[in-house]
Amino acid sequence: MRRALAIFFVFISFQVSGQGVLDWWDQLHNYPDAAGPDRSRYINLSPGYLGPNAMIMPSLPNMTIDNEFWVQALGQTHAGNGDKTQNFFLKGNFPLARDRVMLYITSVPYETWEVTPETRDERRMMGLGGKGGNTGDVAYGVIFKVFRENHWLPFNFGFRLHTKTTTGGNLTNARSTDNSLYQWEGNFSKTLMEKEEEKLLLKASLGFVTWQTNKNRLPGGSNHNQNDAPYYGFGVEYLNRSWLLSSDVVGYTGYLGNRDYPHFFRTQVQYRFNRLALRTEYNYGLQSWDWNTFSLGVRYYILELLD
């Protein structure tokens, strides 16, 4: 009997403590009166109110189509916006038709993060400590080359279809969207200089991004269930036998105006020897993209797709 009573009181104590663990959050955010009983709907699904891996913009393609199978692993650190995040970033390239079609897949398998109390409260995060770890999203895209430079048009032209999945976790701490994102683009590139083992080209992109939001009418929130944004990018790329140097500015502008206009300046440097390449990237955040990101890692080339 004593054992049964002890178990009962322990159970009751866990119930009481569990009910009180979010009292601070309920009072701070006027829960449930502000936006209803679903706590996840209090999170603003907008780039400026989420973690740096929630709505990643893919790299700007050069529309020459990479005919090699390769895999890439980077370590990344993000700092800014009251948020410090570290994560692994994986990418694979899979050519499907030589000089015509390629598929890529990216993943953030794990991230660790720590935010300031001010950022925690602004994002309505539910973890009082403001730090933790979780998995990120898997994303993929297909690039189709339509016109080859100086055949029908004086530049390369093609399309990209990009989407992210909902594999990312920890929506309650504003680390992911738990919703899909879709991106459609027309991509251009023009060769400025080309020698036997050397090339310099310009590249540009125009497109459209759409994603689901939380309709919560809260500050920084949304009056709609969907946000749409024109996407654009411009860059320059230099390649020779061993080196790849690339810089670009990319971004999109949503119509809600709730920090939904992320832009950044990105620089990529790669040195390749045989099948292995060393790679580094630096992304400087602009406008509502307030993180500066440094990446370092390797890319391994497996084989080239033949005709």
Disulfide bonds with the S-S distance in Angstrom:
none
